[in-house]
Amino acid sequence: MRHRPMRVICHLAHLTAPLPRVVLTLGNFDGVHLGHQAIVRRAVAEARALGGQVIVLTFHPHPVAVLAPDRAPPMLQSLHDRLALLRDLGVDVTIVQRFTPGFAATEPEAFVRDFLQRHLDLRHVVVGYNVSFGRKRAGTVDTLRTLGARHGFAVDDVGPVTVGETKVSSSGVRALVAAGDVQGAQALLGRPFSLRGRVVRGEQRGRTLGFPTANLHRPSGLVLPADGVYAVRAVLNGRRHDAVLNVGVRPTFGELRRTIEAFLLDFDEQLYGRWLTLELVERLRGEQRFAGVEALRQAIAADVARARDVLQRVVRDA
């Protein structure tokens, strides 16, 4: 599938001329969940009606990682994956603004007047209902409306978006993933929660058991699902393959290092060095320690059989 191009700018101050006819939205957008999607789609609709361009201003690293590193949450996805999802929503330009203590100290009005308006021909701003910005997070939707009336741009706020009685949020998705509730996470994301990384060489224990696995390298700082076994779709070069995923420390072998290992069903291609995305469909069981290699082999065979059933059911229900 061909995607609409999206321009990526690192730091707004690097622009040599203001961007014209801008509909802006801003935030961290970690996970690009249903709430984020509603905001971006509103901005896209406004930009198309205006004959302008939709600009997303996002921050890297996460503001909490700068202001209170000990409380920094694990991210749901890499910056690369966040940008890909924003592109797919129809964003014209994403500005990746480096978040620093100095930037955080900017007063809300100065942020709009000296930072945004200096570089953007602002016509419309679309934000989440609980947006905060500027020094001590003092800027709110009301602040934007006051400044918009003064400087000539409209302001809309979106949300909250709910699924059932649950407000959609990045922190809510993180909690579900960390608990292994990948179906709950999917409901808030609007798509399966996924792990993406490069396949690296492991200790090849899976091969000796008759289930050769692809060991996925996932950068630090990203959330991992609860240890256990999952039915997943492995995406390789745009094609999906049924697979079983194990996340954990392999207690049967007395190890302590956490690994991400996927066994692709009915698949025999070389994967080392290739990028692989694992879409988590359902948690099959928690991680267990088995009495020996044969007991582990039998458990994996049972996991494979159950994963086939789960993934076939998902196809039937789709």
Short mmCIF file of the C-alpha atoms (twelve columns), coordinates in Angstrom:
data_MODEL
# 
_entry.id   MODEL 
# 
loop_
_atom_site.group_PDB 
_atom_site.id 
_atom_site.type_symbol 
_atom_site.label_atom_id 
_atom_site.label_alt_id 
_atom_site.label_comp_id 
_atom_site.label_asym_id 
_atom_site.label_seq_id 
_atom_site.Cartn_x 
_atom_site.Cartn_y 
_atom_site.Cartn_z 
_atom_site.pdbx_PDB_model_num 
ATOM 1   C CA . MET A 1   0.000   0.000   0.000  1 
ATOM 2   C CA . ARG A 2   1.315   3.434   -0.972 1 
ATOM 3   C CA . HIS A 3   1.216   6.100   1.702  1 
ATOM 4   C CA . ARG A 4   0.697   9.823   1.366  1 
ATOM 5   C CA . PRO A 5   4.034   11.585  1.988  1 
ATOM 6   C CA . MET A 6   4.562   13.464  5.252  1 
ATOM 7   C CA . ARG A 7   7.301   15.978  5.911  1 
ATOM 8   C CA . VAL A 8   9.175   15.619  9.207  1 
ATOM 9   C CA . ILE A 9   10.922  18.642  10.708 1 
ATOM 10  C CA . CYS A 10  13.249  18.354  13.689 1 
ATOM 11  C CA . HIS A 11  12.707  21.477  15.825 1 
ATOM 12  C CA . LEU A 12  10.397  24.276  14.772 1 
ATOM 13  C CA . ALA A 13  13.172  26.876  14.963 1 
ATOM 14  C CA . HIS A 14  14.910  25.183  12.019 1 
ATOM 15  C CA . LEU A 15  12.247  26.482  9.617  1 
ATOM 16  C CA . THR A 16  13.598  29.165  7.308  1 
ATOM 17  C CA . ALA A 17  10.124  30.544  6.488  1 
ATOM 18  C CA . PRO A 18  6.753   30.272  8.229  1 
ATOM 19  C CA . LEU A 19  4.508   27.410  7.159  1 
ATOM 20  C CA . PRO A 20  1.341   28.812  5.513  1 
ATOM 21  C CA . ARG A 21  -2.331  28.196  6.369  1 
ATOM 22  C CA . VAL A 22  -1.728  25.912  9.309  1 
ATOM 23  C CA . VAL A 23  -4.216  23.820  11.247 1 
ATOM 24  C CA . LEU A 24  -2.177  22.712  14.255 1 
ATOM 25  C CA . THR A 25  -2.489  20.027  16.863 1 
ATOM 26  C CA . LEU A 26  0.071   19.351  19.545 1 
ATOM 27  C CA . GLY A 27  0.878   16.711  22.122 1 
ATOM 28  C CA . ASN A 28  2.971   13.664  22.796 1 
ATOM 29  C CA . PHE A 29  0.657   11.223  20.947 1 
ATOM 30  C CA . ASP A 30  2.266   8.122   22.445 1 
ATOM 31  C CA . GLY A 31  0.411   5.119   21.038 1 
ATOM 32  C CA . VAL A 32  -1.697  7.207   18.620 1 
ATOM 33  C CA . HIS A 33  -4.761  5.703   20.310 1 
ATOM 34  C CA . LEU A 34  -8.435  6.379   19.515 1 
ATOM 35  C CA . GLY A 35  -8.379  9.674   21.409 1 
ATOM 36  C CA . HIS A 36  -5.361  10.905  19.448 1 
ATOM 37  C CA . GLN A 37  -6.931  9.693   16.214 1 
ATOM 38  C CA . ALA A 38  -10.085 11.715  16.885 1 
ATOM 39  C CA . ILE A 39  -8.000  14.864  17.426 1 
ATOM 40  C CA . VAL A 40  -5.888  14.376  14.301 1 
ATOM 41  C CA . ARG A 41  -8.882  13.523  12.124 1 
ATOM 42  C CA . ARG A 42  -10.639 16.707  13.257 1 
ATOM 43  C CA . ALA A 43  -7.511  18.691  12.403 1 
ATOM 44  C CA . VAL A 44  -7.262  17.009  8.988  1 
ATOM 45  C CA . ALA A 45  -10.917 17.805  8.244  1 
ATOM 46  C CA . GLU A 46  -10.416 21.462  9.234  1 
ATOM 47  C CA . ALA A 47  -7.273  21.732  7.106  1 
ATOM 48  C CA . ARG A 48  -8.958  20.265  4.035  1 
ATOM 49  C CA . ALA A 49  -11.932 22.625  4.448  1 
ATOM 50  C CA . LEU A 50  -9.565  25.569  4.817  1 
ATOM 51  C CA . GLY A 51  -7.341  24.559  1.920  1 
ATOM 52  C CA . GLY A 52  -4.466  24.504  4.348  1 
ATOM 53  C CA . GLN A 53  -2.148  21.924  5.884  1 
ATOM 54  C CA . VAL A 54  -2.387  19.942  9.079  1 
ATOM 55  C CA . ILE A 55  0.680   20.180  11.288 1 
ATOM 56  C CA . VAL A 56  1.364   17.977  14.307 1 
ATOM 57  C CA . LEU A 57  3.784   19.271  16.927 1 
ATOM 58  C CA . THR A 58  5.008   16.371  19.034 1 
ATOM 59  C CA . PHE A 59  7.680   16.180  21.702 1 
ATOM 60  C CA . HIS A 60  10.734  13.986  22.151 1 
ATOM 61  C CA . PRO A 61  11.697  12.745  24.636 1 
ATOM 62  C CA . HIS A 62  8.539   12.433  26.714 1 
ATOM 63  C CA . PRO A 63  8.220   15.542  28.939 1 
ATOM 64  C CA . VAL A 64  8.081   13.448  32.126 1 
ATOM 65  C CA . ALA A 65  11.393  11.811  31.168 1 
ATOM 66  C CA . VAL A 66  12.951  15.296  31.266 1 
ATOM 67  C CA . LEU A 67  11.150  16.851  34.229 1 
ATOM 68  C CA . ALA A 68  10.852  13.799  36.513 1 
ATOM 69  C CA . PRO A 69  12.966  10.955  35.089 1 
ATOM 70  C CA . ASP A 70  12.186  8.603   37.971 1 
ATOM 71  C CA . ARG A 71  8.496   8.759   37.019 1 
ATOM 72  C CA . ALA A 72  8.965   8.506   33.259 1 
ATOM 73  C CA . PRO A 73  6.551   5.977   31.728 1 
ATOM 74  C CA . PRO A 74  7.724   3.334   29.274 1 
ATOM 75  C CA . MET A 75  6.651   4.399   25.811 1 
ATOM 76  C CA . LEU A 76  4.112   2.415   23.817 1 
ATOM 77  C CA . GLN A 77  6.073   2.783   20.591 1 
ATOM 78  C CA . SER A 78  9.197   4.239   19.076 1 
ATOM 79  C CA . LEU A 79  9.237   7.698   17.527 1 
ATOM 80  C CA . HIS A 80  9.555   6.026   14.115 1 
ATOM 81  C CA . ASP A 81  6.310   4.103   14.630 1 
ATOM 82  C CA . ARG A 82  4.509   7.162   16.019 1 
ATOM 83  C CA . LEU A 83  5.426   9.121   12.896 1 
ATOM 84  C CA . ALA A 84  4.250   6.306   10.618 1 
ATOM 85  C CA . LEU A 85  0.822   6.260   12.260 1 
ATOM 86  C CA . LEU A 86  0.482   10.050  12.061 1 
ATOM 87  C CA . ARG A 87  1.353   9.887   8.369  1 
ATOM 88  C CA . ASP A 88  -1.327  7.267   7.809  1 
ATOM 89  C CA . LEU A 89  -3.911  9.602   9.377  1 
ATOM 90  C CA . GLY A 90  -3.243  12.214  6.698  1 
ATOM 91  C CA . VAL A 91  -0.897  14.601  8.518  1 
ATOM 92  C CA . ASP A 92  1.043   16.874  6.159  1 
ATOM 93  C CA . VAL A 93  3.923   17.862  8.459  1 
ATOM 94  C CA . THR A 94  5.062   16.575  11.839 1 
ATOM 95  C CA . ILE A 95  7.426   18.722  13.849 1 
ATOM 96  C CA . VAL A 96  9.484   16.749  16.376 1 
ATOM 97  C CA . GLN A 97  10.366  19.266  19.051 1 
ATOM 98  C CA . ARG A 98  13.157  18.326  21.428 1 
ATOM 99  C CA . PHE A 99  11.837  18.738  24.956 1 
ATOM 100 C CA . THR A 100 14.325  20.312  27.358 1 
ATOM 101 C CA . PRO A 101 14.094  21.988  30.793 1 
ATOM 102 C CA . GLY A 102 14.520  25.346  29.080 1 
ATOM 103 C CA . PHE A 103 11.684  24.656  26.678 1 
ATOM 104 C CA . ALA A 104 9.495   23.506  29.587 1 
ATOM 105 C CA . ALA A 105 10.049  26.857  31.313 1 
ATOM 106 C CA . THR A 106 8.410   28.829  28.477 1 
ATOM 107 C CA . GLU A 107 5.345   30.745  29.646 1 
ATOM 108 C CA . PRO A 108 2.137   29.693  27.811 1 
ATOM 109 C CA . GLU A 109 1.616   33.031  26.073 1 
ATOM 110 C CA . ALA A 110 5.253   33.209  24.993 1 
ATOM 111 C CA . PHE A 111 4.993   29.640  23.679 1 
ATOM 112 C CA . VAL A 112 2.122   30.674  21.398 1 
ATOM 113 C CA . ARG A 113 3.359   34.150  20.455 1 
ATOM 114 C CA . ASP A 114 7.133   33.676  20.172 1 
ATOM 115 C CA . PHE A 115 7.347   30.018  19.284 1 
ATOM 116 C CA . LEU A 116 4.256   28.935  17.362 1 
ATOM 117 C CA . GLN A 117 3.252   32.145  15.611 1 
ATOM 118 C CA . ARG A 118 6.798   33.075  14.691 1 
ATOM 119 C CA . HIS A 119 7.074   29.953  12.559 1 
ATOM 120 C CA . LEU A 120 3.483   29.049  11.664 1 
ATOM 121 C CA . ASP A 121 0.683   30.941  9.937  1 
ATOM 122 C CA . LEU A 122 -1.827  29.681  12.507 1 
ATOM 123 C CA . ARG A 123 -5.440  29.545  11.331 1 
ATOM 124 C CA . HIS A 124 -6.882  26.837  13.590 1 
ATOM 125 C CA . VAL A 125 -5.712  24.808  16.597 1 
ATOM 126 C CA . VAL A 126 -7.280  21.450  17.503 1 
ATOM 127 C CA . VAL A 127 -6.322  19.894  20.842 1 
ATOM 128 C CA . GLY A 128 -7.468  17.313  23.352 1 
ATOM 129 C CA . TYR A 129 -9.879  18.472  26.050 1 
ATOM 130 C CA . ASN A 130 -7.200  18.097  28.754 1 
ATOM 131 C CA . VAL A 131 -4.263  19.642  26.908 1 
ATOM 132 C CA . SER A 132 -1.627  21.434  28.987 1 
ATOM 133 C CA . PHE A 133 1.421   23.358  27.834 1 
ATOM 134 C CA . GLY A 134 3.977   25.913  28.922 1 
ATOM 135 C CA . ARG A 135 5.624   26.538  32.275 1 
ATOM 136 C CA . LYS A 136 4.181   24.363  35.056 1 
ATOM 137 C CA . ARG A 137 1.661   23.107  32.460 1 
ATOM 138 C CA . ALA A 138 -0.303  26.294  33.073 1 
ATOM 139 C CA . GLY A 139 -1.625  26.571  29.507 1 
ATOM 140 C CA . THR A 140 -5.079  25.045  28.893 1 
ATOM 141 C CA . VAL A 141 -7.804  25.040  26.238 1 
ATOM 142 C CA . ASP A 142 -9.122  28.254  27.772 1 
ATOM 143 C CA . THR A 143 -5.663  29.820  27.462 1 
ATOM 144 C CA . LEU A 144 -5.579  28.900  23.773 1 
ATOM 145 C CA . ARG A 145 -9.057  30.361  23.203 1 
ATOM 146 C CA . THR A 146 -8.057  33.637  24.835 1 
ATOM 147 C CA . LEU A 147 -4.879  33.833  22.764 1 
ATOM 148 C CA . GLY A 148 -6.709  32.754  19.627 1 
ATOM 149 C CA . ALA A 149 -9.219  35.566  19.991 1 
ATOM 150 C CA . ARG A 150 -6.306  37.975  20.427 1 
ATOM 151 C CA . HIS A 151 -4.127  36.689  17.589 1 
ATOM 152 C CA . GLY A 152 -6.681  35.507  15.036 1 
ATOM 153 C CA . PHE A 153 -6.873  31.726  15.138 1 
ATOM 154 C CA . ALA A 154 -9.769  29.429  16.033 1 
ATOM 155 C CA . VAL A 155 -9.566  26.720  18.705 1 
ATOM 156 C CA . ASP A 156 -11.421 23.400  18.997 1 
ATOM 157 C CA . ASP A 157 -11.058 20.804  21.730 1 
ATOM 158 C CA . VAL A 158 -11.892 17.118  21.251 1 
ATOM 159 C CA . GLY A 159 -12.864 14.436  23.713 1 
ATOM 160 C CA . PRO A 160 -12.803 12.680  25.932 1 
ATOM 161 C CA . VAL A 161 -13.114 9.560   23.782 1 
ATOM 162 C CA . THR A 162 -14.473 6.573   25.664 1 
ATOM 163 C CA . VAL A 163 -14.694 2.838   25.024 1 
ATOM 164 C CA . GLY A 164 -17.553 1.591   27.131 1 
ATOM 165 C CA . GLU A 165 -17.041 3.503   30.366 1 
ATOM 166 C CA . THR A 166 -13.258 3.793   29.951 1 
ATOM 167 C CA . LYS A 167 -11.626 7.073   28.930 1 
ATOM 168 C CA . VAL A 168 -9.011  6.373   26.303 1 
ATOM 169 C CA . SER A 169 -5.515  7.428   27.396 1 
ATOM 170 C CA . SER A 170 -1.907  6.418   26.848 1 
ATOM 171 C CA . SER A 171 -1.532  5.567   30.533 1 
ATOM 172 C CA . GLY A 172 -4.588  3.318   30.316 1 
ATOM 173 C CA . VAL A 173 -3.158  1.472   27.326 1 
ATOM 174 C CA . ARG A 174 0.191   1.049   29.109 1 
ATOM 175 C CA . ALA A 175 -1.530  -0.450  32.152 1 
ATOM 176 C CA . LEU A 176 -3.477  -2.949  30.030 1 
ATOM 177 C CA . VAL A 177 -0.382  -4.007  28.092 1 
ATOM 178 C CA . ALA A 178 1.668   -4.392  31.266 1 
ATOM 179 C CA . ALA A 179 -1.087  -6.617  32.676 1 
ATOM 180 C CA . GLY A 180 -1.136  -8.772  29.537 1 
ATOM 181 C CA . ASP A 181 -4.630  -7.609  28.532 1 
ATOM 182 C CA . VAL A 182 -3.795  -7.081  24.893 1 
ATOM 183 C CA . GLN A 183 -7.433  -7.352  23.832 1 
ATOM 184 C CA . GLY A 184 -8.303  -4.479  26.175 1 
ATOM 185 C CA . ALA A 185 -5.373  -2.492  24.785 1 
ATOM 186 C CA . GLN A 186 -6.555  -3.142  21.235 1 
ATOM 187 C CA . ALA A 187 -9.977  -1.733  22.096 1 
ATOM 188 C CA . LEU A 188 -8.377  1.584   23.160 1 
ATOM 189 C CA . LEU A 189 -5.845  1.699   20.322 1 
ATOM 190 C CA . GLY A 190 -8.241  0.767   17.539 1 
ATOM 191 C CA . ARG A 191 -5.688  -1.783  16.297 1 
ATOM 192 C CA . PRO A 192 -3.606  -4.548  17.893 1 
ATOM 193 C CA . PHE A 193 -0.817  -3.531  20.236 1 
ATOM 194 C CA . SER A 194 2.402   -4.389  18.441 1 
ATOM 195 C CA . LEU A 195 6.087   -4.957  19.111 1 
ATOM 196 C CA . ARG A 196 8.494   -3.955  16.354 1 
ATOM 197 C CA . GLY A 197 12.195  -4.651  16.171 1 
ATOM 198 C CA . ARG A 198 15.055  -6.270  14.329 1 
ATOM 199 C CA . VAL A 199 15.560  -10.031 14.512 1 
ATOM 200 C CA . VAL A 200 18.834  -10.886 16.246 1 
ATOM 201 C CA . ARG A 201 20.636  -14.135 16.987 1 
ATOM 202 C CA . GLY A 202 19.654  -15.856 20.209 1 
ATOM 203 C CA . GLU A 203 20.864  -19.047 21.832 1 
ATOM 204 C CA . GLN A 204 18.891  -21.185 19.360 1 
ATOM 205 C CA . ARG A 205 17.250  -23.252 22.089 1 
ATOM 206 C CA . GLY A 206 13.967  -23.086 20.203 1 
ATOM 207 C CA . ARG A 207 15.562  -24.789 17.230 1 
ATOM 208 C CA . THR A 208 16.726  -27.700 19.376 1 
ATOM 209 C CA . LEU A 209 13.170  -28.038 20.698 1 
ATOM 210 C CA . GLY A 210 11.749  -28.170 17.177 1 
ATOM 211 C CA . PHE A 211 10.333  -24.629 17.335 1 
ATOM 212 C CA . PRO A 212 12.909  -22.210 15.880 1 
ATOM 213 C CA . THR A 213 12.179  -18.710 17.136 1 
ATOM 214 C CA . ALA A 214 12.936  -15.211 15.929 1 
ATOM 215 C CA . ASN A 215 14.496  -13.172 18.744 1 
ATOM 216 C CA . LEU A 216 13.302  -9.590  18.563 1 
ATOM 217 C CA . HIS A 217 15.473  -6.707  19.757 1 
ATOM 218 C CA . ARG A 218 13.220  -4.008  21.234 1 
ATOM 219 C CA . PRO A 219 14.915  -0.772  22.325 1 
ATOM 220 C CA . SER A 220 14.958  0.069   26.017 1 
ATOM 221 C CA . GLY A 221 12.381  2.507   27.324 1 
ATOM 222 C CA . LEU A 222 9.486   0.841   25.508 1 
ATOM 223 C CA . VAL A 223 6.698   -0.990  27.307 1 
ATOM 224 C CA . LEU A 224 6.631   -4.791  27.246 1 
ATOM 225 C CA . PRO A 225 3.556   -6.943  27.766 1 
ATOM 226 C CA . ALA A 226 3.312   -9.137  30.852 1 
ATOM 227 C CA . ASP A 227 5.507   -12.227 30.684 1 
ATOM 228 C CA . GLY A 228 3.732   -15.087 29.018 1 
ATOM 229 C CA . VAL A 229 2.701   -16.668 25.733 1 
ATOM 230 C CA . TYR A 230 0.613   -14.871 23.105 1 
ATOM 231 C CA . ALA A 231 -1.097  -15.649 19.821 1 
ATOM 232 C CA . VAL A 232 0.201   -13.024 17.378 1 
ATOM 233 C CA . ARG A 233 0.316   -11.970 13.752 1 
ATOM 234 C CA . ALA A 234 3.869   -11.461 12.544 1 
ATOM 235 C CA . VAL A 235 4.124   -8.800  9.840  1 
ATOM 236 C CA . LEU A 236 7.040   -9.132  7.439  1 
ATOM 237 C CA . ASN A 237 7.294   -6.994  4.305  1 
ATOM 238 C CA . GLY A 238 3.583   -6.239  4.508  1 
ATOM 239 C CA . ARG A 239 2.506   -9.883  4.789  1 
ATOM 240 C CA . ARG A 240 0.997   -11.410 7.941  1 
ATOM 241 C CA . HIS A 241 1.948   -14.806 9.311  1 
ATOM 242 C CA . ASP A 242 0.399   -16.658 12.237 1 
ATOM 243 C CA . ALA A 243 2.833   -16.934 15.128 1 
ATOM 244 C CA . VAL A 244 3.288   -17.669 18.819 1 
ATOM 245 C CA . LEU A 245 5.147   -15.189 21.005 1 
ATOM 246 C CA . ASN A 246 6.912   -15.784 24.303 1 
ATOM 247 C CA . VAL A 247 7.931   -12.853 26.475 1 
ATOM 248 C CA . GLY A 248 9.904   -13.659 29.602 1 
ATOM 249 C CA . VAL A 249 13.058  -14.972 31.201 1 
ATOM 250 C CA . ARG A 250 12.766  -18.684 30.225 1 
ATOM 251 C CA . PRO A 251 12.635  -19.989 33.819 1 
ATOM 252 C CA . THR A 252 12.992  -23.627 32.737 1 
ATOM 253 C CA . PHE A 253 16.601  -22.800 31.823 1 
ATOM 254 C CA . GLY A 254 17.208  -20.653 34.913 1 
ATOM 255 C CA . GLU A 255 17.806  -17.441 32.983 1 
ATOM 256 C CA . LEU A 256 17.240  -13.874 34.126 1 
ATOM 257 C CA . ARG A 257 17.447  -11.874 30.883 1 
ATOM 258 C CA . ARG A 258 14.049  -11.036 29.403 1 
ATOM 259 C CA . THR A 259 13.621  -12.033 25.774 1 
ATOM 260 C CA . ILE A 260 11.013  -11.611 23.020 1 
ATOM 261 C CA . GLU A 261 10.820  -14.770 20.903 1 
ATOM 262 C CA . ALA A 262 8.347   -15.526 18.133 1 
ATOM 263 C CA . PHE A 263 7.767   -18.837 16.383 1 
ATOM 264 C CA . LEU A 264 6.223   -18.220 12.950 1 
ATOM 265 C CA . LEU A 265 3.917   -21.069 11.971 1 
ATOM 266 C CA . ASP A 266 4.494   -22.812 8.619  1 
ATOM 267 C CA . PHE A 267 7.407   -20.496 7.847  1 
ATOM 268 C CA . ASP A 268 11.013  -21.360 7.022  1 
ATOM 269 C CA . GLU A 269 12.659  -18.176 5.680  1 
ATOM 270 C CA . GLN A 270 15.815  -16.651 7.160  1 
ATOM 271 C CA . LEU A 271 14.923  -13.748 9.454  1 
ATOM 272 C CA . TYR A 272 18.220  -12.577 10.981 1 
ATOM 273 C CA . GLY A 273 18.695  -8.841  10.530 1 
ATOM 274 C CA . ARG A 274 15.174  -8.244  9.222  1 
ATOM 275 C CA . TRP A 275 12.564  -5.948  10.777 1 
ATOM 276 C CA . LEU A 276 9.563   -7.747  12.190 1 
ATOM 277 C CA . THR A 277 6.319   -6.455  13.679 1 
ATOM 278 C CA . LEU A 278 4.331   -8.641  16.067 1 
ATOM 279 C CA . GLU A 279 0.640   -7.785  16.478 1 
ATOM 280 C CA . LEU A 280 -0.537  -9.267  19.795 1 
ATOM 281 C CA . VAL A 281 -3.967  -10.867 19.468 1 
ATOM 282 C CA . GLU A 282 -4.535  -12.808 22.697 1 
ATOM 283 C CA . ARG A 283 -2.608  -13.924 25.772 1 
ATOM 284 C CA . LEU A 284 -2.624  -17.714 25.973 1 
ATOM 285 C CA . ARG A 285 -1.011  -18.211 29.389 1 
ATOM 286 C CA . GLY A 286 1.472   -16.780 31.838 1 
ATOM 287 C CA . GLU A 287 5.118   -17.810 31.860 1 
ATOM 288 C CA . GLN A 288 5.754   -21.152 33.572 1 
ATOM 289 C CA . ARG A 289 8.732   -23.167 34.724 1 
ATOM 290 C CA . PHE A 290 8.649   -26.755 33.474 1 
ATOM 291 C CA . ALA A 291 10.307  -29.840 34.957 1 
ATOM 292 C CA . GLY A 292 12.459  -30.392 31.907 1 
ATOM 293 C CA . VAL A 293 12.960  -29.944 28.184 1 
ATOM 294 C CA . GLU A 294 10.386  -32.572 27.166 1 
ATOM 295 C CA . ALA A 295 7.665   -31.004 29.300 1 
ATOM 296 C CA . LEU A 296 8.510   -27.621 27.775 1 
ATOM 297 C CA . ARG A 297 8.355   -29.078 24.251 1 
ATOM 298 C CA . GLN A 298 4.893   -30.470 24.918 1 
ATOM 299 C CA . ALA A 299 3.711   -27.153 26.344 1 
ATOM 300 C CA . ILE A 300 4.961   -25.279 23.275 1 
ATOM 301 C CA . ALA A 301 3.167   -27.739 20.994 1 
ATOM 302 C CA . ALA A 302 -0.036  -27.091 22.944 1 
ATOM 303 C CA . ASP A 303 0.549   -23.329 22.680 1 
ATOM 304 C CA . VAL A 304 0.934   -23.628 18.912 1 
ATOM 305 C CA . ALA A 305 -2.304  -25.610 18.584 1 
ATOM 306 C CA . ARG A 306 -4.204  -23.111 20.700 1 
ATOM 307 C CA . ALA A 307 -2.726  -20.149 18.818 1 
ATOM 308 C CA . ARG A 308 -3.913  -21.650 15.522 1 
ATOM 309 C CA . ASP A 309 -7.434  -21.907 16.933 1 
ATOM 310 C CA . VAL A 310 -7.384  -18.345 18.274 1 
ATOM 311 C CA . LEU A 311 -6.057  -16.818 15.055 1 
ATOM 312 C CA . GLN A 312 -8.498  -18.770 12.860 1 
ATOM 313 C CA . ARG A 313 -11.352 -17.605 15.086 1 
ATOM 314 C CA . VAL A 314 -10.226 -14.007 14.724 1 
ATOM 315 C CA . VAL A 315 -10.283 -14.368 10.932 1 
ATOM 316 C CA . ARG A 316 -13.791 -15.893 11.051 1 
ATOM 317 C CA . ASP A 317 -15.069 -13.099 13.304 1 
ATOM 318 C CA . ALA A 318 -13.491 -10.289 11.305 1 
# 
